[in-house]
Amino acid sequence: MGLLDYFRTTRPKGSASIARERLQILVAHDHSQRHRPSYLPKLQKEILDVIRKYVEVDMSAVSVNYEQEGTQEILELNIVLPEAARTRA
Amino acid sequence: MARIIVITSGKGGVGKTTTSAALAMGLAQKGHRTAVIDFDVGLRNLDLIMGCERRVVYDFVNVINEEANLNQALIRDKRCDNLFVLPASQTRDKDALTKEGVGKVLDDLSQTFEFIVCDSPAGIEHGANMAMYYADDAVVVTNPEVSSVRDSDRMLGILASKSRRAETNAEPIREYLLLTRYSPERVAGGEMLSVEDVQEILSLELLGVIPESKAVLNASNAGVPVILDRDTDAGQAYLDMVARYLGEQVPHRFLEVQKKGFFSRLFGG
């Protein structure tokens, strides 16, 4: 950086900070995926199949979330039923 | 028992082979009997970087298949008596590297060598898995660039789950970060990830920083490991890296922008 650069009014912000932010998010996400049990996708599919026997739901209706807090493992299942199904019941 | 060191990265072209050649030569020059193995079956390059490509007769796969013994396949370096190269095969199927075969070769080498440096191929497939499976230490070579950093992180996950040490619940592989092609000028200008950025993201012990340097291409052109070019920045940075690996306390160099004269300060450049 030359001395004359200091007199320039608009110095462009470096792209390195963008790279750092993107990587931090990406790596945190990758790490949360890393320790998941390998059966999760199959579990999700089978649960979906069972629900579909009774209620017409789409692929995104079942979400399976796995978290590890210390020695505790938490498996969270979230099933979203459509509006029509609720009224029928 | 030899210490087995894998040089890995995930991403290609970041300097694994350059680093393997430099680390092996550096250890050997410090008096340690060292073997360096090219795991890149099908695309061998280590022999070229080491300058012994015309002396290859038998290779790693020949030894695994018992078509040659280790003494026939190992190439003794002409510059350093403690250093031996085991080249990769150029033509064979890469499945030739079986877990048992690789294990046996490493066991045999362990009888007479202090260090075994495994030059991993890029990617996370069979060859890379074989290179890291038996490792005691891993040097993760990373460029200050998004795809390289992400691949290194993925490689760390694989080291922690698919190595022999992980599978047998032994003490985990010791992992080190080597940042290569570093340009302090571009870091100062905010256009390149800094050492601190990469270290924070990967949270690894920093083994060294190798500056972007013309010396690396010059050395590979000539088939001389760059660590032998002691007058160059990259050569000195690799010497520091080897000393640090062996437990010496060496401050990091080449992290700051080189001082410039008055005129270049005034006009930039």
HADDOCK unambig.tbl for C-alpha pairs under 7 A between the chains (distance, minus, plus):
assign (segid A and resid 1 and name CA) (segid B and resid 268 and name CA) 5.39 0.50 0.50
assign (segid A and resid 2 and name CA) (segid B and resid 264 and name CA) 6.98 0.50 0.50
assign (segid A and resid 2 and name CA) (segid B and resid 265 and name CA) 4.82 0.50 0.50
assign (segid A and resid 2 and name CA) (segid B and resid 266 and name CA) 5.22 0.50 0.50
assign (segid A and resid 2 and name CA) (segid B and resid 267 and name CA) 5.24 0.50 0.50
assign (segid A and resid 2 and name CA) (segid B and resid 268 and name CA) 3.55 0.50 0.50
assign (segid A and resid 2 and name CA) (segid B and resid 269 and name CA) 6.95 0.50 0.50
assign (segid A and resid 3 and name CA) (segid B and resid 265 and name CA) 6.04 0.50 0.50
assign (segid A and resid 3 and name CA) (segid B and resid 266 and name CA) 4.88 0.50 0.50
assign (segid A and resid 3 and name CA) (segid B and resid 267 and name CA) 6.66 0.50 0.50
assign (segid A and resid 3 and name CA) (segid B and resid 268 and name CA) 6.91 0.50 0.50
assign (segid A and resid 4 and name CA) (segid B and resid 266 and name CA) 6.29 0.50 0.50
assign (segid A and resid 4 and name CA) (segid B and resid 267 and name CA) 6.33 0.50 0.50
assign (segid A and resid 14 and name CA) (segid B and resid 189 and name CA) 6.64 0.50 0.50
assign (segid A and resid 14 and name CA) (segid B and resid 190 and name CA) 4.12 0.50 0.50
assign (segid A and resid 14 and name CA) (segid B and resid 191 and name CA) 4.81 0.50 0.50
assign (segid A and resid 15 and name CA) (segid B and resid 190 and name CA) 6.39 0.50 0.50
assign (segid A and resid 15 and name CA) (segid B and resid 191 and name CA) 5.02 0.50 0.50
assign (segid A and resid 16 and name CA) (segid B and resid 190 and name CA) 5.45 0.50 0.50
assign (segid A and resid 16 and name CA) (segid B and resid 191 and name CA) 4.73 0.50 0.50
assign (segid A and resid 16 and name CA) (segid B and resid 192 and name CA) 4.91 0.50 0.50
assign (segid A and resid 16 and name CA) (segid B and resid 193 and name CA) 5.10 0.50 0.50
assign (segid A and resid 19 and name CA) (segid B and resid 146 and name CA) 6.31 0.50 0.50
assign (segid A and resid 20 and name CA) (segid B and resid 193 and name CA) 6.86 0.50 0.50
assign (segid A and resid 20 and name CA) (segid B and resid 197 and name CA) 6.64 0.50 0.50
assign (segid A and resid 23 and name CA) (segid B and resid 146 and name CA) 6.65 0.50 0.50
assign (segid A and resid 24 and name CA) (segid B and resid 201 and name CA) 6.20 0.50 0.50
assign (segid A and resid 27 and name CA) (segid B and resid 150 and name CA) 6.92 0.50 0.50
